[in-house]
Amino acid sequence: MAENGVVSPLLRRKSPEPAGRTVTLVGKPGCHLCDEAREVILRVTGELGASFEERDITRDEELYRRYWEQIPVTLIDGRQHDFWRVDERRLRTALGG
C-alpha cells in the first residue's frame, strides 16, 4: 500500500500457479545489471508461463524515489522480491516452479 493509503497499481493478488503471477523488472536503459536480470527473468517466466513486464525508473518518479539505489529491482505481483542480482533458483521457487 502506498504511503497515502492508495494501493499501488503494481500490486496484484497472489496466484498459486506461476501462470497467474507477474514479474516486474524495475530498471533503466543502459544498465548492464538490468540486462543480466532481464535475461534470467525472461528465461524463468518463459518456462513457467508467468507474465513479465518492465518499468523504466527514469520515467516514473515514484519508482525512482523508492528504488534508485537498488536497481535492478525484481517485483513479484508488485512486491519486492530482489535487487541488484536475480538468483534463478530463488525466482523459480518464489513463483512456485
N, C-alpha and C positions, 0 to 999 in steps of 0.2 A: 504494500500500500504506500502511496506517495505521502510525503510529509503533510500535505494539505488534506489528507483523508480520501483522496481520489485514487481508485485502483488504476495502476499503470496499464496501458494498452498492451504491454509486453507480457503481462501475467495471463496465464491460461490455466484452466483446470487440468490437473494431472491425470493422464490416462494410463491405465495399467499396461497397455500394449505400446511397443515402440512406434508403430504406425500412427498412433494418436498423439505423439509427442512432437514438440518443435524445438529445435536447437537454433539459437541465435548467436551469431558471431558479431561482437561489437569491436570494430577496428577502424583503421584509416588507410587511405591509399598510400602506397609506398612503404608499408610496414612489413618487413620480412618475417617477423614472428606471426603476423596476421596471415601471411601467405602459407606458412607452415601449418598453422592452426586450421585454416580453411581446407587444406588437403586431408588432414585427419578427419575433420568433421564430415566432409563430403563422402569420404570412404565409408565411415561408420553409418551415417544416415542413409546412404545409398543401399548398404547391405541390409539394414534393419527396417527400412521403409519409413523412417522418421522424416519430418519436414525440416528444411533448412532455410534460414533467412539471414541476411546480413544487414547490419546497420553501420553507417558511416558516422563516426563520432564527431567529425568536423562539421556535420550538417544538423546536429541535434544538441542544443545547449544543455538539456538535462543529462543526456548520456555523457557529454563532455565533462560536466561538473562531477558526475558520480564516478566515472571510470578512467579519466585521462591518464592517471599514473599506473594503471593496471592493464592497459590494452596489450594484446587482445584479450577480451573477456568473453567467456562462453556462458550463455544462459540456457537453461533447460526449462521450457514452459514459463519463461520470464523470470526465473530465479537464478541468481548467480551460481554457477557450478565450478568454474575455474577461471584462472587468469594467467597471463604470460605464456604458458605452455599447455597443450592439450594432451593428456595421457589417454591413449586409445582404449586401453583396458578399463580404466575408470569411467570413461564416457559410455562405453558399451554397457557396463554394469548399471550405471545410473539410468540408462534408457531401458533396462530390462532385457538386454540381449545377451 
